[in-house]
């Protein structure tokens, strides 16, 4: 898949330089992954999206703040601040509100946003603001509520080990269990993609990202009614904290949102079920014109 990547760049934001991998030309399409992992979790789905999109696209695969090959986090942050960094990223990439309203042309410089978990949470913020930077939102395995007390307790127990020793032993196993189904975790290619992603950031940066983007995650249910773009909410059949029923409830609160469930996946749906997810995203994009 890496043969598709034309070049890698680093873009300055308030949360440090974000590492991007870019391929293609055309409609701006940003893929932002889940917490703990990085842009390599899109590797299996990218060729499918690139080959079958009905319009040419420039795909931008992001390593989130503090993760992958992006600059390490130096302080505690938040999803709201990560969303501000995403706005800075989009501006650097040339995204803008619909240009016809300002220039009299039909040029549309907005981005199609595809976010997995953390990326979906950032997408919710972009879809409810006044910037008009995104054309559509695909939020994959992205719970709109804060994390549950039980999950918070589990993370609090493992966080000191992550900070001191990095993603080893029980931390590594907990991440694999949260990201992948048992079948996927036993598949060498999928397992190695997650484990290699875990090794790229430093342990201090990963610990700050965990605090900032998971433990401090807030409930955005009441904001869903303010989403201003066509949206597709994708649930998996094996993630307890955003079940198909949870996704249905979220979509019911969101004007014009669509919802679907992908089977045989947990959190990393693009990695686990790329064919089914790609078909769904392509159909959604085609319906938007």
C-alpha positions in Angstrom: 0.0 0.0 0.0 2.8 2.4 0.7 3.5 2.6 -3.0 0.3 4.7 -3.1 1.8 7.4 -0.8 3.2 10.2 -2.9 4.9 12.1 0.0 4.9 12.7 3.7 4.8 16.2 5.2 4.7 17.7 8.7 2.2 20.5 9.4 2.6 22.9 12.3 -0.3 23.2 14.7 -0.9 24.3 18.3 -0.2 20.7 19.4 3.0 20.4 17.5 3.8 19.2 14.0 1.4 16.6 12.7 2.8 13.9 10.4 0.8 13.3 7.2 0.9 10.9 4.4 -0.6 12.1 1.2 -1.6 10.5 -2.1 -3.6 11.5 -5.1 -5.1 14.8 -6.4 -8.6 16.1 -6.3 -11.2 16.4 -3.6 -9.6 16.8 -0.2 -10.3 13.7 2.0 -8.9 13.4 5.5 -8.5 10.2 7.4 -7.9 10.6 11.1 -7.4 7.3 13.1 -8.2 6.1 16.6 -6.3 6.7 19.8 -3.2 4.6 20.5 -2.6 3.9 16.8 -1.7 6.0 13.7 -2.3 6.4 10.0 -1.1 2.9 9.1 -4.5 1.6 10.3 -5.9 3.0 7.1 -3.5 1.0 4.9 -5.9 -1.8 4.0 -8.9 0.5 3.1 -7.1 3.3 1.3 -6.5 1.4 -2.0 -10.2 0.4 -2.1 -11.3 4.0 -1.6 -8.8 5.4 -4.1 -9.6 2.8 -6.8 -13.4 3.1 -6.7 -14.2 6.7 -5.8 -16.4 8.4 -8.4 -14.4 11.6 -8.2 -10.6 12.1 -8.0 -9.4 12.5 -4.4 -6.4 13.8 -2.5 -6.2 11.5 0.6 -4.5 12.8 3.7 -3.7 10.2 6.3 -3.0 11.8 9.7 -0.9 10.8 12.7 -2.9 12.5 15.6 -1.3 14.8 18.1 1.2 12.9 20.3 0.9 9.7 18.3 2.6 8.0 15.4 5.3 10.1 13.9 3.7 13.4 14.9 5.5 15.6 17.5 5.1 14.3 21.1 2.6 15.9 23.4 4.3 18.1 26.0 1.3 18.9 28.1 -2.3 17.9 28.8 -4.7 18.8 26.1 -8.3 17.9 25.0 -10.4 16.8 22.1 -11.5 20.4 21.7 -7.9 21.5 21.3 -7.2 18.6 18.9 -10.2 19.9 16.9 -8.5 23.3 16.8 -5.3 21.7 15.5 -7.4 19.9 12.9 -8.8 23.3 11.7 -5.2 24.5 11.4 -4.3 21.4 9.5 -7.3 21.8 7.1 -6.4 25.4 6.5 -2.8 24.4 5.6 -4.2 21.9 3.2 -6.3 24.6 1.4 -9.7 23.7 2.9 -12.2 26.6 3.1 -15.9 27.1 3.3 -17.8 26.8 0.0 -16.0 29.2 -2.3 -19.0 30.0 -4.4 -20.4 32.1 -1.5 -17.4 34.4 -1.6 -16.0 34.3 -5.1 -19.0 33.7 -7.3 -17.5 30.3 -8.5 -18.6 26.8 -8.0 -15.4 25.6 -6.5 -15.9 23.6 -3.3 -12.8 23.6 -1.1 -14.2 21.7 1.8 -12.9 18.4 3.0 -14.6 15.0 3.4 -13.7 13.9 6.9 -13.4 10.2 7.8 -12.6 9.6 11.5 -12.1 6.4 13.4 -12.9 6.7 17.1 -10.7 9.7 18.1 -11.0 10.9 14.6 -14.8 10.7 14.8 -14.7 12.8 18.0 -12.7 15.5 16.2 -15.1 15.2 13.3 -18.1 16.0 15.6 -16.4 19.2 16.5 -15.7 20.2 12.9 -19.2 19.3 11.9 -20.9 21.6 14.5 -18.7 24.8 14.1 -19.1 27.8 11.9 -16.0 27.3 9.8 -17.6 25.2 7.1 -14.4 23.4 6.5 -15.9 19.9 6.0 -18.4 18.7 3.4 -19.3 15.4 5.0 -18.5 13.4 8.1 -18.0 9.6 8.5 -17.6 8.7 12.2 -16.5 5.1 12.8 -16.8 3.5 16.2 -17.0 6.9 17.9 -19.0 7.0 21.1 -20.6 10.3 21.8 -20.6 9.8 25.6 -17.8 10.1 28.1 -16.1 6.8 29.0 -17.9 4.6 31.4 -16.8 4.4 35.1 -15.7 0.8 34.7 -13.5 1.7 31.7 -12.1 4.7 33.6 -11.1 2.5 36.5 -9.4 0.0 34.2 -7.4 2.8 32.5 -6.5 4.4 35.8 -5.0 1.1 36.9 -2.9 0.8 33.8 -1.9 4.4 33.2 1.0 4.4 35.7 2.6 1.4 33.9 2.2 3.1 30.6 3.8 6.3 31.8 6.8 4.4 33.4 7.4 1.5 31.1 5.4 2.1 27.9 2.9 -0.1 26.1 4.1 -3.5 27.4 2.5 -6.5 29.1 -1.0 -5.7 30.4 -1.1 -2.3 28.7 -0.3 -3.8 25.3 -2.9 -6.6 25.9 -5.5 -4.1 27.0 -5.0 -2.0 23.9 -5.2 -5.0 21.6 -8.3 -6.2 23.3 -10.0 -2.7 23.0 -8.9 -2.3 19.3 -9.4 -5.7 17.8 -11.7 -8.7 18.0 -10.0 -11.9 19.2 -9.9 -13.2 15.6 -8.3 -10.0 14.3 -5.8 -9.9 17.2 -4.7 -13.4 16.2 -4.1 -12.3 12.6 -0.4 -11.4 12.2 -0.8 -8.4 9.9 -3.5 -6.7 11.9 -1.8 -7.4 15.2 1.5 -6.1 14.0 -0.1 -2.9 12.7 -1.4 -2.1 16.1 1.8 -3.1 18.0 4.0 -1.1 15.6 1.8 2.0 16.0 2.1 1.6 19.8 5.9 1.7 19.5 6.2 5.0 17.5 5.4 7.6 20.1 7.2 7.9 23.4 5.7 6.7 26.6 5.3 10.2 28.1 3.5 11.4 25.0 1.2 8.3 24.9 0.3 8.8 28.5 -0.6 12.4 28.0 -2.7 11.5 24.9 -4.5 8.9 27.0 -5.4 11.5 29.6 -6.3 14.2 27.1 -8.3 12.3 24.5 -9.8 9.4 26.4 -10.0 10.0 30.2 -11.0 13.7 29.6 -13.5 13.0 26.8 -16.8 14.7 27.3 -20.3 13.9 26.3 -21.3 15.6 23.1 -24.8 14.1 22.8 -26.5 17.5 23.0 -24.3 18.8 20.2 -25.5 16.3 17.6 -28.5 18.3 16.7 -26.1 21.1 15.6 -24.3 18.9 13.0 -24.5 20.8 9.7 -23.1 18.3 7.2 -24.3 14.9 5.8 -23.1 12.3 8.3 -22.6 8.5 8.4 -22.3 6.8 11.7 -20.6 3.4 11.6 -20.9 1.0 14.5 -19.3 -2.4 14.8 -21.0 -5.5 16.2 -18.4 -6.1 18.9 -17.7 -2.8 20.6 -19.6 -2.5 23.9 -19.4 1.3 24.4 -20.8 2.2 20.9 -23.1 -0.6 20.0 -25.4 -0.6 17.0 -28.2 0.6 19.3 -26.0 3.4 20.6 -25.2 4.5 17.0 -28.9 4.4 16.1 -29.7 6.7 19.0 -27.0 9.1 18.0 -28.1 9.2 14.4 -31.7 9.8 15.5 -30.5 13.0 17.2 -28.4 14.2 14.2 -30.2 15.9 11.2 -30.1 13.7 8.2 -27.6 11.2 9.6 -27.3 7.7 8.3 -26.2 4.7 10.4 -24.9 1.2 9.7 -23.3 -1.7 11.4 -20.2 -3.6 10.2 -19.9 -7.1 11.4 -16.7 -8.8 12.6 -15.0 -5.7 14.0 -14.4 -3.9 17.3 -12.8 -0.4 17.2 -10.5 -0.5 14.2 -13.1 -1.2 11.6 -10.9 0.2 8.7 -8.3 -2.4 9.6 -10.5 -5.3 10.4 -13.2 -5.0 7.7 -11.9 -2.7 4.9 -14.0 -4.1 2.1 -17.3 -3.7 3.8 -16.4 -0.3 5.2 -15.1 1.0 1.9 -18.2 0.0 0.1 -20.3 1.8 2.6 -18.2 5.0 2.6 -18.2 5.0 -1.2 -21.9 4.7 -1.4 -22.3 7.5 1.1 -20.0 9.8 -0.8 -21.8 9.0 -4.1 -25.1 9.9 -2.6 -23.8 13.3 -1.7 -23.0 14.1 -5.3 
